[in-house]
Amino acid sequence: MIGAMVETTQRREWEERQQVLIAELQHRTRNLMGVVRSIADKTVRASADLADFRSRYRDRLDALARVQGLLSRLNEHDRVTFDELIQTELAAMDGGISRATLDGPSGIRLRSSTVQTLAMALHELATNAVKYGALGQPQGQLVVSWAFERSSVDNKPWLHIDWRESGVKMPTPGVRTAGTGQGRELIERALPYQLNAKTTYTLGPDGVHCTIAMPVSETAMEVEENASA
């Protein structure tokens, strides 16, 4: 009788766990479809023709697939880290990671709900750097640095990202390039709205300078505490 009760309890717990997983899968699927729809709509508006749309849309879906690959490898207690995310995106840029200088602590854990949007922002920055900026010009340089600190307002952990390009031959003032629209909109509008981030995006005399400050997982503080121990 005891054995039967234990087996029944374990089966009920397993079924409840399956229901939670199914509900989570349905939630993520709905969110993912919304993101894909949004990417398609914005890419159509920014594309010159069908061939341009095909190239832009494929690149953005590839970026979305990469971040889904990172998320799919996690268990319920894991988080994607920022250094893993930036390395994955730059590595996909045909040697971009070898030309970039990355400077920041490893292991800063991101909230799972923020990874997708942040990944798309990094993809837009990297794509524009390859086409028009530091990763596409021989004399160009890209430095991505990041730091981790608690907010002075509420003591919550924040990640501060600094994307700085230099040595870039910029277009003539007043001439708009094809790469400054959707990515800039994502950084200046979507990140603050969706992630409660604080951002800047500047087209300087020798390249793009972008800053992103955003809340991160509370457990990310373990990185700083362990490093200082």
N, C-alpha and C positions, 0 to 999 in steps of 0.2 A: 504493500500500500504506500509506504514512504517513497519507494522507488518510483511508483507511478505518479505520485504528487510532484516529485522533483522534476520528472520528465515533462509533465504537463506545464509546470511553472516555466521551465526553460523554453518550451515551445512557445508559450504565450509571450515571453520576453523577446524571443526571436521574431515572432510575427509583428510585435509592436515596433521593434527596431526596423523591420522591413518597411512598415508603413511610414515611419519617419524618413527613411532613405528615399522612398518613392515620392513623398511630398516635397523633399528637398530637390530631387531631380526635376520634378515638374516645375518648381519655382525657378531653378536655374535655367531650364529650357525656355521658359517664357521670357526671362530676362535676356537670354542670349538672342532669341529671335527679335526682340526689340532693338538690341544693339545692331544686329545685322540689317534690319530695316532702316535704322537711322544712318548707318554707314552708306547704304545704297542711295538713300535720298540725298545726302550731302555730297556724295561723290558725283551723282548725276548733275547737280547744280554747278559743280566746279569743273566738269569735264568739257573739253572742246568738241569732242566727237566720240563715236562708239569705241574706237581703238583706244583713245585716251581713257575713257571710262573703264574699259576692260583691264588696262594696266593698273590704274589706280585702285580699282575695286579688288583685284586679285592680291595686290600688295597688302591692303588693309585686312583682307580675310586671312592672309598668311600670318599677319601679326596677331590677329585674334586667335588663330589656331595655336600659335606658340604659347600664348598665355593660358589657354585652356589646357594645353599639355602640362604646364607647370602646376595648375590647380588640380588636375586629375591625379597627380602623384601624391597628393597630400592625404593624411588621415585627419580625423576630426580635431586633433590637437596641434597639427602643424600649421605653419604659415609660410607664404612665399617671402623671401627676403629681398631687400632692395638691390643688393649687389648681384644677386642671382638674376633679377629682372633686367637690370641695365646690361649685364654681360650677355644675356640671351639675345636681347634686341640688337646690340651692336655687332654681335657675332654673325647675325643674319645679313649684315650689310656688306658682304663681299670684302672682308678684310678691314672693316671699319674699326673693329675692336683693337687691332694692332696699331692703328693710327691715333687712338684716343688715349688720353691719360686719365685714369680713374683713381680718385683719391677719397677714401672714406672708410669708416668702420664696416666690417662684415657682420652679417647676422641680424640686421635691423628688420624685424618682422612686420610685414604689412597686413592691415586688415583685409580679409579675403574680399570684402565688398568693394574695396578700392582698387584692387590689383588690375582689373580689366580696364578701367578708365585711365589709370596712370600709364599702363602699358601702351595704350593707343596714343597718348600724348608723347611718350618717349619715341614711339615709332614715327610720328609726324616730325619730330625734331631731327631724328636720325635720317629720315628720308630726305628732308630738305637739306641737311648737311651734305649728303651724298650728291644731290643734284645741283645745288647752288652754293654750298658753303664749305666748311673746313674739311670735310671728308671727300670732297670732289675737286679740290684745288691743291696742287703740289705744295704750295707754301702755307696752306692752311693748318691750323692747330685746333684741337678740341680738348678741353679739360672739363670733366664732369666730377665735381666734388660734392660731398654731402656730409652733413653733421646731424647729431641727434641731441636734443635737449628738451627739458620740460618747459611748458609755458609759464610765464611769470603771472598769468592771470588765474589759471585754474590748476596749475601743476600737472597738466596732462602732457604725455609725451608727443613730440612733434619731430618730423623729419624735414630738414632743410636741404634742398637740392639746388645746385648752381651749375647751369649748363653754359659754358663760355667758349665761343669760337673767336679765333683771332687769325690775322694774316690772310683774310678773305678779301678778294677783290669784289667790292659791292657794286650793284648796278647803279647807273646814273640816277641821281635824285629825281623822283617823279615817275620813274619807270617801275611798274609793278610786275614782279615775277609771278609765275604760276604756283609757286610753292608757299606763299605767305598767307593764304586765306584760311582754309579749313583747319590747319594745324594751330594757327594763332587763335582762331575762334574757340577751339577745343581747350586751349590752355587758359585763355583769358576769361572764358564764360562757363564752359562745362565743368572744369575742375573746381572753381569756387562754388558753383551751384550744387554739384553732385557730391563733392568730397569735403566741402567746407575749407578748401585750400585758399592760400594767399599766393597770388602769382604776379609776375612781371614778364613782359616780353618786349625786348628792345632791339631794333635793327641799328647796331652801332656802325661806326665808320669802317670797321674791319671785320664785322661778323655779328652773328646773333648772340644776345645775352639773355638767358631766361632763368628765372628763379621760381621755385615751387616750394612752398611750405605747407605741410599737411599733417593732420593727426595720424598716428600709427598705433599699432597694437600695444596695449598696456604692458604686455610681456616683453616688449622690445627693450624695456628698461633693464632687463637682465644683461643685455649686451654691455651697457655702460657699467653696471655694477660689477660684473665679472671682470671687465677689463681693468677696473680700478682696484680690485681686491688684491 
